[in-house]
Amino acid sequence: MANATLKANRRDGHGKGVARKLRGTGRVPAVLYGHGDRTESLSIDAHELELLLHSINAENTIIGLDVDGSRADVLIREIQKHPFKPEVLHVDFLLVHGDEVLRLQIPVRLVGTPVGVLEDDGVLDQVIYDLEVDCLPRHIPEAAEVDISALRVGESVRVRDVSIPDVTILTDGDLAIASLLHPTVPTEEPEEEAAAAPEPELVRDRRGEDEE
């Protein structure tokens, strides 16, 4: 079932001080929990975690977690990151059971080039990038593929137009995923200001003329 793997170790101790020391050794604190299952405190190699997060969609990829030699299928439920450093502070894993319906986010993948772009220079505007769904672990899709090739200017593809086998889409069906907008018309630059009025002639000093 798992599409990726990661090693973890059980850990003792809790609190900020313990977590800080753990991160100082190059490991990230984590917890593993599930419905009715005992919560376990874990630690993960920070570098291995970073490589994994760069290679998967963390929101909907089942991971084979090796905890001290014991294998479990999990989903990442939360990732806590440092506010300004590229550093993961904590990870929450959810234990996955094969017969348990999961609620998760899956990415939207637009497919094709709208005919309105090719013929009328329309502008594609994507509004929704993820859909909330319910499904069994074995039916988790990699993405929701949405064909936009038939879109013309002024038309939209909505959530209700998407169908994924064995998956219940929970996002409001009336919401537009992507719309094709009219091409933007460049605003005309204001006409050049009328030629500046000629400078007024200097009126000679009449007194000067009289003196001449």
Phi, psi and omega in degrees: 000321185289143178256354181207164181228155180205141178263145178218158176235145173291149181226155176252154176090152179220172177104167184294322181297316179296316181296321180296317178296322180296315180295329178295340178263008178086021179237156182246128176291147181209164173229150176239125180219166178197168181291109180085357180261151181289135178287133180243139176269130186230171169221149184227145175295125185298321181291317178298320178296317180299315179298320180295314183295335177278349185248355183226167167269107189297337186283337185220021179255124176282130183247135172276103184266119179265105182258099180051042177091353179257125187267139176215142175272129185221162169241145173282122181259331179204139175236120177263125183244155176297140184299332180221001175251150177283066188223131175273129183264328185196149179227137173253127177250139175254125178290131185257129172254140186300332183256013182257126178289132181253147173249124185205173178258135175238143182287151174266131179240113179281135183237132177094170176246124182302140178297330179291339174283318183289322187261328188236010179059032178296161182246120181280130180235105178269129184253319183252131182246349179218150175241140175272130184222162169244134176193165174285155181306321183287349181252009181296120179279152177293324180196164173263107182276128184238117181279118182247011186295335182270357183294134172246167182302131181093355181256160180225155168252131187249167182303321181295345178278352183264134177227127180234123182304135175063021181230134175259120180272126184261341179297142181309122184294339181278349182287139177280130175278314180210147179229153177252115186265159175296146180298145179286133180262121180299133179290139181289137178290139180302141180302149180301139180302145179307149181308137182302139179298143180299144180297141181297143179293144178285121179281119182293149180290113183301328181295326179294322180295320182295327182286336184291000000 
